[in-house]
Structure formats: structure tokens, C-alpha cells
Amino acid sequence: FISPSMSTDGAAVVGATKESMKDVVLKYVSLMEEAMPPAVRDKVAPVLKVVLPLLGKGAEFVEYSIPFIVLAYQKLLEFWKIIEPYDPQLLLPAFFGIILCFFGGSFVTLIAAVEAYRMCGYETTVTSVKQLISDAKTVIKKFKEDDEIDADKDGIKDVRQISTKELLVRKTLLALRTVDPKTISDALASIQAGFLAVIATLKLEFAKTITLGNSIAAMIETPANKYLVPLIENALPDDYKKWAKPTLGAVIQSTSLSLAWTLQRIISAVHSAMRGGLMCSRNLLEYLSHQKIFHLKSDDSYLDEVAGYLLAALGLYFQLSRGFSLPFPINLLLFPVSIAEYFLIWMVGAK
């Protein structure tokens, strides 16, 4: 990381000094804190005291990870060039179909979110992200042009003759002049609307599952209170008989909710297995046809449906037989997907 360095008398030192990402991040946060009004700074100071060490550790981790990420990206590009003649992009949907078919029941919330997102937020989000990327490219281009400006014609670029604080203000003002605020606000609003629509859909599905569990519990509690509670009370000492009914009610409630969630998971597993099986079979047929190995269009035959549903049945049996648990090493490969699943569950459960 390169930043201008100032001498003790305020004159700019020609050239640049290397700084770690941690130093740069902490410096810019400090500059922003200094620019705040005193009243705001006093309120933010306790938060920054806690956050700054975390930001520093995060910056160190990112800086440490960048070489490995670049190396992995380069190796991935090399591998892609090797397999590119075989059109691997046509096999990616088939690969995702296999994942859906055999492991979809482990990601109920994530699959429901994707389906909801496809229906109510995908198109607008794609358009918004493209607009934000376009704006970012424009800002980067303007930054590069600004870096070459030498207004006083002294042979030293202007950005080399100002302090870090002045450079931050200069680049911020340039970015504000370059981008259209309405475009950015509309893009961010579209992305937020899509995300909120997904959360609302998931909350509705979650509420339906809870309602089903409560309904099952209500049907079980009446006969249980009539026949089981007296038996439990007879087995307990007099001082503890009062706990028989509420304890049995709690057990019935939790068991009913678990049953409702299991039923919802099975329904989702059936859906994901069918969708994944058809996705895999149809894309494999397309791949074989494109490679001139086997010429058959999916619209001209039932082969894709037969193969897809057979694969779906196999995938569903695999999921049910394992109780929707992920085997090793699939659990490691799909760990990021599991994190996304837990995050969505947390978002749905948050008030």
C-alpha cells in the first residue's frame, strides 16, 4: 500500500512509503474521526475503541490472504484453460443439479430463498449490480486520471504533494462529483428490496411450519391430558404432581414442531431432488449433443424426464437414509453453503 508521506515542516516528501493495510485502515478511520463534529465524535469514540482492534486484525488477515487468493485464482485460470476445449461451462448446471438432488434437503432455507429471489428480485438486482460496477469503473478511471495531474507543472504529480488527509478529501470529492447519487440510491434500494422480499417469503414459510406444529400439538394435547397426565401424576410424589401437565405439554409442543419441520424438510427434499435431477439430465443431454457424442434434444424425447426422475428418486433415498446429514468430505466442500443456510435461518428468526 502506497501513501504520501509528509515531513515535519509540512512539505511533501517526493516518492511514497509502503504501509501495511492495517496502518492504512487505522489511519483513514482516525482521519474520519477527526473530521467529525465534537458531539458526534464523543458518541462514536467508545464504539471505535472496540471496533478499531477488530478492523486492524481484519486488515492483517486480508493482507495475509491476498497472495494466496491471487495464487489460487491463477491456478484456477490455468486449470480452466486446460479443460476449456471440453466446454465445462455446459456441465456446471448439471453439477449444481447433482448437489440439489443429493443434498438439497440440508439447505431448505437457502433453496427457498433462491426460489423466492428468482421470482421477485433477481432481474432488478442484476441490473442494479451492473450499474454499480459501471459507476465503480468510472470512478477508478477518474482516480487514475487524477493521479496524473500536475497542475503547477513542477514535474511532481499533485497527489504526491499533499497529505494523506488532503488526499482522502480530494478522492472523496472526486467520487461524489463523478457518480450520480440517484442512480446509486436506486440501485441500493433495488438490492435491499430483493433481499427484504426473500426474508419476508422465508418468514411466511417459517410461520406456516410453526402453525402446522402448533396444530399438531393442539390435537395431541387433549387426549394426552386426559389419559397420560393422570398416569404421570400417579407415578410422581405429591409435591411434584403439579409439574406433570406443563412438562408433558412442553414435550408435545417441541416434538410437534420438530415433526412439522421434518415434514417441511422432506417436502423441500422432494422438490430439490426433482429439480436437481431434471437439471442434471437435461444439461447432460445438451452437453453430449454439443460435443457431438449423442444427438438428442430434450424436447424430442422423454429420456431426460425418465433419467431425471430416476436420479431424483436415488437422491431422495440418499438424503432420507442419511437423515439429511452431509457426508465427509462433502460437508467441507459445502461449508460456505452451510454458513449461508445458518445466516438465513438467523435472519428469519430475528425480530
C-alpha positions as CSV (number, residue, x, y, z in Angstrom):
1,F,0.0,0.0,0.0
2,I,1.4,3.4,-1.1
3,S,0.6,6.7,0.5
4,P,2.2,10.1,0.5
5,S,4.5,10.9,3.5
6,M,4.8,14.4,5.0
7,S,8.0,15.8,6.5
8,T,8.0,17.6,9.8
9,D,7.7,21.1,8.2
10,G,4.6,20.1,6.2
11,A,6.3,19.8,2.8
12,A,5.6,16.7,0.8
13,V,8.3,14.1,0.5
14,V,8.8,13.1,-3.1
15,G,8.0,9.5,-3.6
16,A,6.0,7.1,-1.4
17,T,6.3,4.9,1.6
18,K,5.0,1.4,1.9
19,E,2.4,0.9,4.6
20,S,0.6,-2.2,5.8
21,M,-3.1,-2.5,5.1
22,K,-3.6,-2.3,8.9
23,D,-1.8,1.0,9.1
24,V,-3.8,2.4,6.1
25,V,-7.1,1.4,7.5
26,L,-6.4,2.7,11.0
27,K,-5.1,6.0,9.6
28,Y,-8.2,6.6,7.4
29,V,-10.5,5.8,10.3
30,S,-8.6,8.2,12.5
31,L,-8.9,10.9,9.8
32,M,-12.6,10.4,9.6
33,E,-12.9,10.6,13.3
34,E,-11.0,13.9,13.4
35,A,-13.4,15.3,10.7
36,M,-16.4,14.5,12.8
37,P,-18.2,17.2,14.9
38,P,-17.2,17.0,18.5
39,A,-20.6,15.9,19.7
40,V,-20.7,13.0,17.2
41,R,-17.0,12.2,17.9
42,D,-17.7,11.8,21.6
43,K,-20.6,9.3,20.9
44,V,-18.6,7.3,18.3
45,A,-15.3,7.2,20.4
46,P,-16.4,4.3,22.7
47,V,-17.5,2.3,19.6
48,L,-14.3,2.9,17.7
49,K,-12.3,1.9,20.8
50,V,-13.8,-1.6,20.5
51,V,-14.0,-1.8,16.7
52,L,-10.5,-0.5,15.8
53,P,-8.6,-3.6,17.1
54,L,-11.0,-5.8,15.1
55,L,-10.6,-3.7,12.0
56,G,-6.8,-4.0,12.4
57,K,-6.9,-7.8,12.8
58,G,-9.3,-8.0,9.8
59,A,-7.0,-5.9,7.7
60,E,-4.0,-8.1,8.7
61,F,-5.9,-11.2,7.7
62,V,-6.9,-9.7,4.4
63,E,-3.4,-8.6,3.6
64,Y,-2.1,-12.1,4.6
65,S,-4.7,-13.8,2.4
66,I,-4.3,-11.8,-0.8
67,P,-1.2,-13.6,-2.1
68,F,-2.9,-17.0,-1.6
69,I,-6.1,-15.8,-3.2
70,V,-4.2,-14.5,-6.2
71,L,-2.3,-17.7,-6.4
72,A,-5.5,-19.8,-6.2
73,Y,-7.1,-17.6,-8.9
74,Q,-4.1,-18.0,-11.2
75,K,-4.1,-21.8,-10.7
76,L,-7.9,-21.8,-11.4
77,L,-7.3,-19.9,-14.7
78,E,-4.6,-22.4,-15.7
79,F,-6.9,-25.3,-14.9
80,W,-9.8,-23.7,-16.8
81,K,-7.6,-23.2,-19.9
82,I,-6.8,-26.9,-19.8
83,I,-10.4,-28.0,-19.7
84,E,-11.9,-25.2,-21.8
85,P,-11.9,-27.2,-25.1
86,Y,-14.4,-29.6,-23.4
87,D,-16.9,-26.8,-22.7
88,P,-17.1,-27.2,-18.9
89,Q,-19.5,-24.3,-18.6
90,L,-22.2,-26.6,-20.0
91,L,-21.5,-29.1,-17.2
92,L,-21.8,-26.6,-14.4
93,P,-25.7,-26.7,-14.3
94,A,-25.5,-30.5,-14.2
95,F,-23.1,-30.3,-11.3
96,F,-25.4,-28.0,-9.4
97,G,-28.3,-30.4,-10.3
98,I,-26.4,-33.2,-8.6
99,I,-25.9,-31.1,-5.5
100,L,-29.6,-30.2,-5.4
101,C,-30.6,-33.8,-6.0
102,F,-28.5,-35.4,-3.3
103,F,-28.0,-32.7,-0.7
104,G,-30.9,-30.2,-1.2
105,G,-32.7,-31.3,2.0
106,S,-29.8,-29.9,4.0
107,F,-30.4,-26.4,2.7
108,V,-34.1,-25.9,3.0
109,T,-33.9,-22.2,3.8
110,L,-31.3,-21.4,1.2
111,I,-33.2,-23.1,-1.6
112,A,-36.4,-21.4,-0.7
113,A,-34.5,-18.1,-0.6
114,V,-33.1,-18.7,-4.1
115,E,-36.5,-19.7,-5.5
116,A,-38.1,-16.5,-3.9
117,Y,-35.2,-14.4,-5.2
118,R,-35.6,-15.7,-8.8
119,M,-39.3,-14.7,-8.7
120,C,-39.1,-11.3,-7.1
121,G,-35.7,-9.8,-7.1
122,Y,-33.2,-11.4,-9.5
123,E,-33.7,-9.2,-12.6
124,T,-33.7,-5.9,-10.7
125,T,-30.7,-6.9,-8.7
126,V,-28.7,-7.9,-11.7
127,T,-29.4,-4.5,-13.3
128,S,-28.5,-2.7,-10.1
129,V,-25.2,-4.6,-9.7
130,K,-24.3,-3.9,-13.3
131,Q,-25.0,-0.2,-12.7
132,L,-22.9,-0.1,-9.5
133,I,-20.0,-1.9,-11.3
134,S,-20.2,0.6,-14.1
135,D,-20.1,3.5,-11.7
136,A,-17.1,1.9,-9.8
137,K,-15.2,1.6,-13.1
138,T,-15.9,5.2,-13.9
139,V,-14.7,6.3,-10.5
140,I,-11.5,4.2,-10.8
141,K,-10.8,5.7,-14.3
142,K,-11.2,9.2,-12.9
143,F,-8.9,8.4,-10.0
144,K,-6.2,7.2,-12.4
145,E,-6.6,10.4,-14.4
146,D,-6.4,12.5,-11.3
147,D,-3.2,10.7,-10.2
148,E,-1.5,12.0,-13.4
149,I,-2.5,15.7,-12.9
150,D,0.4,18.1,-12.4
151,A,-1.4,21.5,-12.2
152,D,1.7,23.6,-11.3
153,K,3.9,21.9,-13.9
154,D,6.8,21.3,-11.4
155,G,7.3,17.7,-12.6
156,I,5.7,16.2,-9.5
157,K,2.2,14.8,-9.5
158,D,-0.2,16.8,-7.4
159,V,-1.3,13.7,-5.3
160,R,2.4,13.3,-4.3
161,Q,2.4,16.8,-2.8
162,I,-0.5,16.6,-0.3
163,S,-1.0,15.0,3.0
164,T,-2.9,11.7,3.5
165,K,-5.9,13.7,4.9
166,E,-6.0,16.0,1.9
167,L,-5.7,13.1,-0.5
168,L,-8.6,11.4,1.2
169,V,-10.7,14.5,0.9
170,R,-9.7,15.0,-2.7
171,K,-10.6,11.5,-3.8
172,T,-13.9,11.6,-1.9
173,L,-15.0,14.8,-3.5
174,L,-13.9,13.5,-6.9
175,A,-16.0,10.4,-6.4
176,L,-19.0,12.5,-5.3
177,R,-18.7,14.6,-8.5
178,T,-18.3,11.6,-10.8
179,V,-21.3,9.3,-9.7
180,D,-25.0,10.1,-9.9
181,P,-26.4,9.8,-6.4
182,K,-29.9,8.9,-7.7
183,T,-28.5,6.0,-9.6
184,I,-26.7,4.7,-6.6
185,S,-29.6,5.1,-4.3
186,D,-32.0,3.4,-6.8
187,A,-29.5,0.5,-7.2
188,L,-29.1,0.0,-3.5
189,A,-32.8,0.3,-2.9
190,S,-33.5,-2.4,-5.6
191,I,-30.9,-4.8,-3.9
192,Q,-32.4,-4.1,-0.5
193,A,-36.0,-4.7,-1.8
194,G,-35.0,-8.0,-3.3
195,F,-33.3,-9.1,0.0
196,L,-36.3,-8.0,2.1
197,A,-38.7,-9.8,-0.3
198,V,-36.7,-13.0,0.3
199,I,-36.7,-12.6,4.1
200,A,-40.5,-11.9,4.0
201,T,-41.1,-15.0,2.0
202,L,-39.0,-17.1,4.3
203,K,-40.7,-15.7,7.4
204,L,-44.0,-16.7,5.8
205,E,-42.8,-20.2,5.2
206,F,-41.4,-20.4,8.7
207,A,-44.7,-19.2,10.1
208,K,-46.6,-21.9,8.2
209,T,-44.3,-24.5,9.7
210,I,-44.8,-23.2,13.2
211,T,-48.6,-23.1,12.6
212,L,-48.5,-26.7,11.5
213,G,-46.5,-27.7,14.6
214,N,-48.9,-25.9,16.9
215,S,-51.9,-27.5,15.2
216,I,-50.4,-31.0,15.6
217,A,-49.7,-30.2,19.3
218,A,-53.3,-29.0,19.9
219,M,-54.7,-32.2,18.5
220,I,-52.4,-34.4,20.7
221,E,-52.7,-32.4,23.9
222,T,-56.4,-33.1,24.5
223,P,-56.1,-36.9,24.6
224,A,-52.7,-36.7,26.3
225,N,-54.2,-34.5,29.1
226,K,-57.0,-37.0,29.5
227,Y,-55.1,-40.3,29.5
228,L,-51.3,-39.6,30.0
229,V,-51.4,-36.8,32.6
230,P,-53.1,-39.0,35.3
231,L,-50.6,-41.8,34.7
232,I,-47.7,-39.4,35.1
233,E,-49.2,-37.8,38.2
234,N,-49.7,-41.3,39.8
235,A,-46.0,-42.0,39.2
236,L,-44.8,-38.8,40.8
237,P,-44.6,-37.8,44.5
238,D,-47.4,-35.4,45.7
239,D,-45.1,-32.4,45.7
240,Y,-44.3,-32.8,42.0
241,K,-47.6,-33.8,40.6
242,K,-48.2,-30.2,39.5
243,W,-45.4,-30.5,37.0
244,A,-46.9,-33.4,35.1
245,K,-49.2,-31.4,32.8
246,P,-46.9,-28.5,31.9
247,T,-43.9,-30.8,31.3
248,L,-45.9,-33.1,29.1
249,G,-47.2,-30.0,27.2
250,A,-43.7,-28.8,26.6
251,V,-42.6,-32.2,25.3
252,I,-45.6,-32.4,23.0
253,Q,-45.0,-28.8,21.7
254,S,-41.3,-29.4,20.9
255,T,-42.0,-32.8,19.4
256,S,-44.8,-31.4,17.2
257,L,-42.6,-28.5,16.0
258,S,-39.8,-31.0,15.2
259,L,-42.2,-33.2,13.3
260,A,-43.5,-30.2,11.3
261,W,-40.0,-29.1,10.5
262,T,-39.1,-32.6,9.4
263,L,-42.2,-32.7,7.1
264,Q,-41.2,-29.4,5.6
265,R,-37.6,-30.7,5.1
266,I,-38.9,-33.8,3.4
267,I,-41.2,-31.7,1.1
268,S,-38.2,-29.5,0.3
269,A,-36.0,-32.5,-0.3
270,V,-38.6,-33.9,-2.8
271,H,-38.7,-30.6,-4.6
272,S,-34.9,-30.1,-4.7
273,A,-34.4,-33.8,-5.8
274,M,-36.8,-33.4,-8.7
275,R,-35.5,-30.1,-9.8
276,G,-31.9,-31.2,-9.5
277,G,-32.5,-34.5,-11.3
278,L,-34.1,-32.8,-14.3
279,M,-31.5,-30.0,-14.3
280,C,-28.7,-32.7,-14.4
281,S,-30.3,-34.9,-17.1
282,R,-31.2,-32.1,-19.5
283,N,-27.9,-30.3,-19.3
284,L,-26.0,-33.6,-19.8
285,L,-28.1,-34.2,-22.9
286,E,-27.3,-30.7,-24.1
287,Y,-23.6,-31.3,-23.4
288,L,-23.4,-34.6,-25.2
289,S,-25.2,-33.1,-28.2
290,H,-22.9,-30.1,-28.2
291,Q,-19.8,-32.4,-28.1
292,K,-21.4,-34.4,-31.0
293,I,-21.3,-37.6,-28.8
294,F,-25.1,-38.2,-28.7
295,H,-27.6,-36.2,-30.7
296,L,-30.9,-35.9,-29.0
297,K,-32.9,-32.8,-28.0
298,S,-34.7,-32.9,-24.7
299,D,-37.9,-31.6,-26.4
300,D,-37.9,-34.6,-28.7
301,S,-37.7,-37.4,-26.1
302,Y,-38.8,-38.4,-22.7
303,L,-35.3,-39.6,-21.9
304,D,-34.4,-36.5,-19.9
305,E,-37.6,-36.9,-17.7
306,V,-37.0,-40.6,-17.2
307,A,-33.3,-40.2,-16.3
308,G,-34.1,-37.0,-14.2
309,Y,-36.8,-38.7,-12.1
310,L,-34.7,-41.8,-11.6
311,L,-31.9,-39.6,-10.4
312,A,-34.3,-37.7,-8.2
313,A,-35.6,-40.9,-6.6
314,L,-32.0,-42.0,-5.9
315,G,-31.1,-38.6,-4.5
316,L,-34.2,-38.5,-2.2
317,Y,-33.4,-42.0,-0.9
318,F,-29.8,-41.0,-0.2
319,Q,-31.0,-38.0,1.7
320,L,-33.6,-39.8,3.7
321,S,-31.3,-42.7,4.5
322,R,-28.7,-40.3,5.9
323,G,-31.2,-38.2,7.8
324,F,-30.2,-35.1,5.7
325,S,-26.6,-35.1,7.1
326,L,-23.7,-34.3,4.8
327,P,-21.1,-37.0,4.4
328,F,-17.3,-36.3,4.5
329,P,-15.8,-34.6,2.5
330,I,-18.9,-33.1,1.0
331,N,-19.6,-31.3,4.3
332,L,-16.2,-29.5,3.9
333,L,-16.8,-28.6,0.3
334,L,-20.3,-27.2,1.0
335,F,-19.2,-25.5,4.3
336,P,-19.7,-22.0,2.8
337,V,-23.2,-23.0,1.6
338,S,-23.9,-24.2,5.2
339,I,-22.8,-20.9,6.5
340,A,-25.3,-19.2,4.2
341,E,-28.0,-21.5,5.3
342,Y,-27.4,-20.7,9.0
343,F,-27.2,-17.0,8.3
344,L,-30.7,-17.1,6.6
345,I,-32.1,-19.1,9.4
346,W,-30.8,-16.5,11.8
347,M,-32.3,-13.7,9.7
348,V,-35.6,-15.4,9.5
349,G,-35.7,-16.0,13.3
350,A,-34.5,-12.4,14.1
351,K,-37.3,-10.0,15.1
